[in-house]
């Protein structure tokens, strides 16, 4: 009887989340039919003309389609790689600090940007990287010429990746710190008794102890390879850097809402969702294979 009550209460607790999931994720899925229509808002879904695969054919015929997909893959991949490397190295350095109080202060400071919206951070970056901003003042102080960071196809991706890593590496560091605490301290004591140096303990105990977590995060990150950061790019980019900064999500936003091409935008979004689904399925298989991580 007690077990049945527990299960019932558990289901009641899950109900609000399930209802929100149905309302905002399941029901809107019926809208993918727009990808196969010449959708007109005045006619609605049921009366718009059915055109089959024409939106997809038009999408691949666009001269910008290749650069959009390449930009998405490149930016997302760079964010995944550096977004894993930075917290990994930082966690190793922080782990070697003796003072617990200092560790907590540093963790709190680097963790704070994670809670800030890209709307706020983008405004800060725009001011810092402007021609008269602090960064260009430092460049000029050392004899360099001012750089148009947000109007340069050379620098724009660098800004995107660097700012994303800066914002999120504090949060990801916590994952590695938690993994470090699970390493048996007896291993360090035994290694110290055997004469292993601090660097050798780091190389042969700490890093191998973190590898399962690294493999898990890397495989799961594969599912986000088409999510290059819509909110960040939308607030930072401009037509000058479309060549290297325009991604699938920003293109869908412009085509669907600004240019009123609802069918084309839905087709692009549907293609991205299908590819992302396949990548997520592959990532979970890899996680189960190499990190023994399973959901089911």
C-alpha positions as CSV (number, residue, x, y, z in Angstrom):
1,X,0.0,0.0,0.0
2,X,2.8,2.4,0.9
3,X,4.6,1.5,-2.4
4,X,1.4,2.3,-4.4
5,X,1.1,5.6,-2.6
6,X,4.7,6.5,-3.3
7,X,4.2,5.7,-7.0
8,X,1.0,7.8,-7.2
9,X,2.7,10.8,-5.5
10,X,5.6,10.4,-7.9
11,X,3.3,10.5,-10.9
12,X,1.5,13.6,-9.5
13,X,4.9,15.3,-9.0
14,X,5.8,14.6,-12.7
15,X,2.4,15.7,-14.0
16,X,3.2,19.5,-14.3
17,X,6.4,18.8,-16.2
18,X,4.7,16.3,-18.5
19,X,1.9,18.7,-19.3
20,X,4.4,21.5,-20.1
21,X,6.3,19.0,-22.3
22,X,3.1,18.1,-24.2
23,X,2.0,21.7,-24.6
24,X,5.3,23.1,-25.8
25,X,7.1,20.2,-27.4
26,X,4.6,17.5,-28.6
27,X,1.6,19.5,-29.8
28,X,3.7,22.0,-31.8
29,X,5.2,19.0,-33.7
30,X,2.0,18.9,-35.8
31,X,3.3,22.2,-37.3
32,X,6.0,20.4,-39.3
33,X,3.5,19.9,-42.0
34,X,4.2,23.5,-43.0
35,X,7.5,22.3,-44.4
36,X,5.6,20.6,-47.2
37,X,3.2,23.4,-47.9
38,X,3.1,26.8,-49.5
39,X,1.9,28.1,-46.2
40,X,-0.2,31.2,-46.1
41,X,-1.2,32.5,-42.6
42,X,-4.6,33.6,-43.9
43,X,-5.4,30.1,-45.1
44,X,-3.9,28.2,-42.2
45,X,-2.4,24.7,-42.1
46,X,-5.5,22.9,-43.4
47,X,-6.1,25.1,-46.5
48,X,-2.6,25.9,-47.6
49,X,-1.4,24.4,-50.9
50,X,0.6,21.1,-50.6
51,X,3.8,21.3,-52.5
52,X,5.7,18.3,-51.2
53,X,9.5,18.5,-51.2
54,X,9.7,21.9,-53.0
55,X,10.8,23.8,-49.9
56,X,13.7,21.3,-49.3
57,X,14.7,21.5,-53.0
58,X,14.6,25.3,-52.8
59,X,16.6,25.2,-49.6
60,X,19.5,23.2,-51.1
61,X,19.4,25.4,-54.3
62,X,20.0,28.5,-52.3
63,X,23.6,29.9,-52.7
64,X,23.9,30.5,-48.9
65,X,22.7,27.0,-47.8
66,X,26.2,25.5,-47.9
67,X,27.8,28.3,-45.9
68,X,25.0,28.2,-43.3
69,X,25.5,24.5,-42.6
70,X,29.3,24.8,-42.7
71,X,29.2,27.8,-40.3
72,X,26.9,25.8,-37.9
73,X,29.1,22.8,-37.9
74,X,32.4,24.7,-37.5
75,X,31.2,27.1,-34.7
76,X,29.4,24.3,-32.8
77,X,32.4,22.0,-33.1
78,X,34.8,24.6,-31.9
79,X,32.6,25.4,-28.9
80,X,32.4,21.8,-28.0
81,X,36.2,21.2,-28.2
82,X,37.3,24.4,-26.4
83,X,34.3,24.2,-24.1
84,X,35.5,20.8,-22.8
85,X,39.3,21.6,-22.8
86,X,39.0,24.8,-20.8
87,X,37.1,23.5,-17.8
88,X,39.1,20.3,-17.9
89,X,42.4,22.2,-17.5
90,X,41.0,24.6,-15.1
91,X,39.6,21.8,-12.9
92,X,43.0,20.2,-12.8
93,X,44.7,23.5,-11.8
94,X,42.1,24.2,-9.1
95,X,42.4,20.7,-7.8
96,X,46.0,21.3,-7.0
97,X,45.3,24.4,-4.9
98,X,45.6,23.6,-1.2
99,X,43.4,26.3,0.3
100,X,39.8,25.2,0.3
101,X,38.5,28.8,0.9
102,X,40.4,30.0,-2.1
103,X,38.9,27.2,-4.2
104,X,35.4,28.1,-3.3
105,X,35.9,31.8,-4.0
106,X,37.4,31.1,-7.4
107,X,34.6,28.6,-8.3
108,X,32.0,31.1,-7.4
109,X,33.6,33.8,-9.5
110,X,34.0,31.7,-12.6
111,X,30.5,30.2,-12.2
112,X,28.6,33.5,-12.1
113,X,28.7,34.3,-15.9
114,X,26.7,31.1,-16.5
115,X,23.6,32.8,-15.0
116,X,23.9,35.9,-17.1
117,X,21.7,36.3,-20.2
118,X,23.3,36.7,-23.7
119,X,21.4,39.9,-24.0
120,X,23.4,41.4,-21.2
121,X,26.7,39.8,-22.1
122,X,26.3,40.8,-25.7
123,X,25.9,44.4,-24.7
124,X,29.0,44.2,-22.6
125,X,31.0,42.5,-25.4
126,X,29.9,45.1,-28.0
127,X,31.1,47.9,-25.7
128,X,34.4,46.1,-24.9
129,X,35.2,45.2,-28.6
130,X,34.1,48.5,-30.2
131,X,36.7,50.7,-31.9
132,X,36.8,52.9,-28.8
133,X,36.4,49.9,-26.4
134,X,38.8,48.7,-23.7
135,X,40.3,45.9,-25.9
136,X,41.2,48.2,-28.8
137,X,42.6,50.8,-26.3
138,X,45.0,48.1,-25.0
139,X,45.8,47.1,-28.6
140,X,46.6,50.7,-29.5
141,X,48.6,51.1,-26.3
142,X,51.0,48.3,-27.5
143,X,51.3,49.9,-30.9
144,X,48.7,47.9,-32.8
145,X,45.9,49.1,-35.1
146,X,42.2,49.0,-33.9
147,X,40.4,45.8,-34.8
148,X,36.7,45.5,-35.9
149,X,36.1,42.3,-33.9
150,X,32.4,42.1,-34.6
151,X,32.6,43.3,-38.2
152,X,35.4,41.0,-39.3
153,X,34.9,37.6,-40.8
154,X,38.3,36.7,-39.5
155,X,37.6,37.6,-35.8
156,X,33.9,37.0,-35.4
157,X,34.1,33.2,-34.9
158,X,37.0,33.7,-32.4
159,X,34.8,36.1,-30.4
160,X,31.9,33.7,-30.5
161,X,33.9,30.7,-29.3
162,X,35.9,32.6,-26.7
163,X,32.9,34.4,-25.2
164,X,30.9,31.1,-25.0
165,X,33.8,29.3,-23.3
166,X,34.2,32.2,-20.9
167,X,30.5,32.1,-20.0
168,X,30.1,28.3,-19.6
169,X,33.5,26.9,-18.4
170,X,32.8,27.7,-14.8
171,X,29.6,25.6,-14.9
172,X,31.4,22.7,-16.7
173,X,34.3,22.9,-14.2
174,X,31.9,21.9,-11.4
175,X,31.3,18.6,-13.3
176,X,35.0,17.8,-13.4
177,X,35.5,18.9,-9.8
178,X,32.7,16.5,-8.8
179,X,34.5,13.7,-10.7
180,X,37.8,14.5,-9.0
181,X,36.2,14.1,-5.6
182,X,35.2,10.5,-6.5
183,X,38.9,9.5,-7.0
184,X,40.1,7.4,-4.2
185,X,42.5,9.5,-2.0
186,X,44.4,6.3,-1.0
187,X,45.8,6.2,-4.5
188,X,47.5,9.6,-4.0
189,X,48.8,8.5,-0.6
190,X,50.2,5.3,-2.0
191,X,51.8,7.1,-4.9
192,X,53.4,9.7,-2.6
193,X,54.8,6.9,-0.4
194,X,56.3,5.2,-3.6
195,X,58.0,8.5,-4.4
196,X,55.7,9.8,-7.2
197,X,56.0,13.5,-7.8
198,X,53.0,15.8,-7.9
199,X,53.1,15.9,-11.7
200,X,53.3,12.1,-11.8
201,X,50.3,11.8,-9.5
202,X,48.4,14.2,-11.8
203,X,49.5,12.3,-14.9
204,X,48.8,8.7,-13.7
205,X,46.0,9.1,-11.2
206,X,44.0,12.4,-11.7
207,X,43.8,12.4,-15.5
208,X,42.9,8.7,-15.9
209,X,40.3,9.2,-13.2
210,X,38.7,12.0,-15.2
211,X,38.8,10.2,-18.6
212,X,35.3,8.5,-18.2
213,X,33.7,11.9,-17.5
214,X,35.6,13.4,-20.5
215,X,34.4,10.6,-22.8
216,X,30.8,10.9,-21.5
217,X,30.7,14.6,-22.0
218,X,32.3,14.4,-25.5
219,X,29.9,11.7,-26.7
220,X,26.9,13.6,-25.4
221,X,28.2,16.8,-26.8
222,X,27.9,15.2,-30.3
223,X,24.2,15.6,-30.1
224,X,24.6,19.4,-29.8
225,X,26.8,19.7,-32.9
226,X,24.1,21.6,-34.8
227,X,23.3,24.0,-31.9
228,X,25.8,26.7,-32.4
229,X,24.2,29.3,-30.0
230,X,21.2,31.1,-31.5
231,X,20.8,33.7,-28.8
232,X,24.5,34.6,-28.7
233,X,24.9,35.0,-32.4
234,X,21.6,36.8,-32.9
235,X,22.7,39.5,-30.4
236,X,26.2,39.8,-31.8
237,X,26.1,39.3,-35.6
238,X,25.3,41.7,-38.5
239,X,25.0,41.4,-42.3
240,X,28.8,42.0,-42.7
241,X,29.6,38.7,-40.9
242,X,26.9,36.5,-42.4
243,X,29.6,34.8,-44.4
244,X,31.2,33.2,-41.3
245,X,28.6,33.8,-38.6
246,X,25.2,32.9,-40.1
247,X,23.9,29.6,-38.7
248,X,20.8,27.4,-39.3
249,X,18.9,28.9,-36.3
250,X,19.5,32.6,-37.3
251,X,18.7,31.8,-40.9
252,X,15.4,30.2,-39.9
253,X,14.6,33.3,-37.8
254,X,15.3,35.7,-40.7
255,X,13.5,33.6,-43.3
256,X,10.5,32.7,-41.2
257,X,9.8,35.8,-39.2
258,X,11.5,38.7,-41.1
259,X,11.0,37.5,-44.7
260,X,7.8,35.6,-44.0
261,X,8.9,32.4,-45.7
262,X,7.3,30.1,-43.2
263,X,7.5,26.9,-45.3
264,X,11.2,27.3,-46.1
265,X,12.0,28.1,-42.4
266,X,10.1,25.1,-41.2
267,X,11.9,22.9,-43.8
268,X,15.3,24.1,-42.6
269,X,14.3,23.6,-39.0
270,X,12.9,20.1,-39.6
271,X,16.1,19.0,-41.4
272,X,18.1,20.3,-38.5
273,X,15.9,18.4,-36.0
274,X,16.2,15.1,-37.9
275,X,19.9,15.3,-38.2
276,X,20.2,16.3,-34.5
277,X,18.0,13.3,-33.5
278,X,20.3,11.0,-35.4
279,X,23.4,12.5,-33.8
280,X,21.8,12.3,-30.3
281,X,21.0,8.6,-30.9
282,X,24.6,8.0,-32.1
283,X,26.0,9.9,-29.1
284,X,24.1,7.8,-26.6
285,X,25.3,4.6,-28.3
286,X,28.9,5.9,-28.0
287,X,28.3,6.9,-24.4
288,X,27.1,3.4,-23.6
289,X,30.0,1.9,-25.5
290,X,32.9,3.9,-24.1
291,X,31.6,5.4,-20.8
292,X,29.0,2.7,-19.8
293,X,26.4,5.5,-19.6
294,X,22.8,4.3,-20.2
295,X,19.4,5.9,-19.7
296,X,17.3,2.8,-20.5
